[in-house]
Amino acid sequence: MALVFVSRRRHMSIILPHRRAASVLCLLAGATLPVLAPSAAAAPVASLQAWPAKQPTPPLKLAGLDGGDWDLARLRGKVVVVNFWASWCGPCVAELPLLGALAGREAWRDRVAVVGVNYKESLDAIQAFGAAHPIPYAQARDRSGEAFKVWTLGVMPTTILVDRQGRARWRSTGELTAGDERLQRAIEALLAE
């Protein structure tokens, strides 16, 4: 059974597969948080890093909420924003309006696609959450959690930028915020290629 470590200070959730790993992480976090505390408020919430050059882009084929198949390869020709999230993840919920704004940006219409990949929740839970918090972009289900393992570093939320050729180029870990424009600049750069 996986444990979830939710850090309100760092605006992310970390999925841990073992109790021992959770203990080590909590000890390390407890030991370092006082050192980080003075600068944590001024630091950007999410980190945006280039996708590792030697790491190939894994396929991403999942179930859509309509029960049909969803395949990242079908979106070639567009820049794709893939966001791994869960309804129990506070930072994931907090960034939904920002992702919705990216999906609805008129200047990017037909050139950028946003898709949410829900981590291991039931269809009923996702639909109930969606009724209370409308999500204006495509959703897919990672029922087993395998896509999360392959695409992320175990941190939720994680957002991946995929270029028009279908290659993962950037990975953002932690909560995206409206004031941090790095993700938008990275999307613009990928559109310009």
QUIPEJO-V515393 format. One line per field, one symbol per residue. phi: phi as a letter, one per 40 degrees, with the letter a starting at -180 (. if undefined). psi: psi as a letter, one per 30 degrees, with the letter a starting at -180 (. if undefined). burial: b if it has 9 or more other C-alpha atoms within 8 Angstrom, else e. A space follows every 10 residues. Layout:
# QUIPEJO-V515393
phi->???
psi->???
burial->???
This chain:
# QUIPEJO-V515393
phi->.cbbbbbccc fabbcbcbcc cccccccccc cbdcccdccc ccccccbbbc cddccccccb bbccccgccb bddccdhbcb bbbcaacccd cccccdcccc cccccdcbdg bbbbbcbccf ccdccccccc ccbdbcacbb bcccgccdcc cbcgbbcbbb bbcccgccbb bbbgccbccc cccccccdcc ccc
psi->kklkjkjeef hlkkkkfkee eeeeeeeeee ffeeefeefe efkkelkjkk kkefjlkllj jlklfgflkk keffgkflkk jjjkllffje eeeefeeeee eeegjefgkg fkkkkkjkjg lleeeeeeee efikjglkkl kiefgeeeee flggkklkkk kklfggkkek kkklkklefj geeeeeeeee ef.
burial->eebebbeeee bbbbbbebbe bbeeebeeee eeeeeeeeeb eeeebbbbee beeeeeeeee ebbbbeeeeb bbeebbbbbb bbbbbbbebe bbbebbebbb eebbeeeeee bbbbbbbbbb beeeebeebb eeeeeebebb bbbebebbbe eeebbbbbbb bbbbebbbbb bbbbbbbeee eebeebbeeb bee
